[in-house]
Amino acid sequence: MTSQPPREAVVELLGMLGYGELLAFERMAADARLAPDLRRRAVLCEMAAAEIGNYRRLVARLGELGADPEQAMRPFAEPLQAYHDRTEPRDWLEALTKAYVGDGVADDFTREVAAFLGDRDRELVREVLHDSRYAEFAASEIRSAIGADPKLANRLSIWARRLVGEGISQAQWVAAARPALAVLVVTGSGDQEGVQTLLKRLTQAHGARMTSVGLNN
């Protein structure tokens, strides 16, 4: 059993995820309008609905921890909104790549950090991560598009690199502004060498994700 980390770190992590789920709902609902047909539009709408359910679970847990959910989420509003504002997709394929690559990297990191939480919070975090069906749907759409037009691979690869770069930039801002989260990662990893090992695993997972849909690292 993993020992429970400081309450402040747990509240900050859940607050960050809660605001992220709220933004995910808004983004998916907006991206659904980019869908080329009603079937695909419905898929995104269904996923958006699931994000609101996740948001409610996180808010409920913050309340159980004695935290004000709005206050817990407020510090992450600026960096998360900035990321989405700077990575507004221009079309359906860019929206799917953002979901597949951008959300994928964020989910990988969150799963790693969740391993350092106590049992209850670790399970909650893992359960509210983006539904794998959405990643599989996005991957299938990207593969099909590249199969039909191989030249798309270059444009989407450049877009994916931009997504990761923007994500890293905002993550650095959060780490500097919210040290409890940074301490949680370092403490859970053991030391700075552990952090480097964590980053290596994340990089490898990202590379495998890109390759699996025909994108270039």
C-alpha positions, 0 to 999 in steps of 0.5 A, a space after each residue: 500500500 502506498 502511504 498517503 502524501 500531504 493533503 495539500 499535494 492531493 488537493 492540488 492534484 485533484 484540483 488540477 484534474 477537476 479543472 482539466 475535466 471541465 475544460 475537456 468537456 467544453 473542448 470536446 463539445 466545441 470540437 464535435 462541430 468539426 466532425 464530418 458527419 453525425 456519427 463522429 459528432 455523436 462520439 465526441 458528444 458522448 465523451 464530453 458527457 463522460 468528462 462532466 461525470 468525472 468532474 463531479 467525482 473529483 469535486 465530491 472528493 475534494 469536498 470530502 478532503 475538506 477543500 473548497 473545490 473552486 479554490 482548489 481548481 482556481 490556480 490551474 485555470 490560467 495555465 490550462 486555459 492558456 494551453 487550450 487557447 494556444 492549441 486551438 485545432 483548425 480542423 477535425 484531424 487536428 482536434 483528434 491529434 490533440 486528443 490523442 497526443 496531447 491528452 495521451 501525454 497528460 494521462 501518462 503523466 497523471 497515471 505515474 503521479 497517481 502511483 504515489 497517492 494513497 489507495 482511494 485517491 489513486 483509484 479515483 485518479 485512474 478511473 477519471 482519466 480519459 476513456 481509452 475508447 476515445 483514444 482508440 477512436 482518435 487513433 483509428 481516424 488518424 490512421 485512416 486519414 494518413 492512409 488515404 493521404 500520406 502527406 497529412 502525416 507531416 502536417 499532423 506530426 508538426 502539430 503534435 510536436 507543437 502540442 507537446 511543446 505547449 504542454 511542457 511549457 505550461 507544466 513548467 509554469 505549474 511546477 514553479 507556481 505549485 511546489 506541492 505538486 512538484 514535491 509530490 513527483 520528486 518524492 514519489 520518484 525517490 530523487 532527481 534520478 527517479 524523475 529522469 527515469 519517469 521522464 524517459 518512460 513518458 518520452 518512450 510512451 509518447 514515441 510509441 503513440 506517435 509511431 502507432 498512428 503513422 506520425 513522425 517523432 
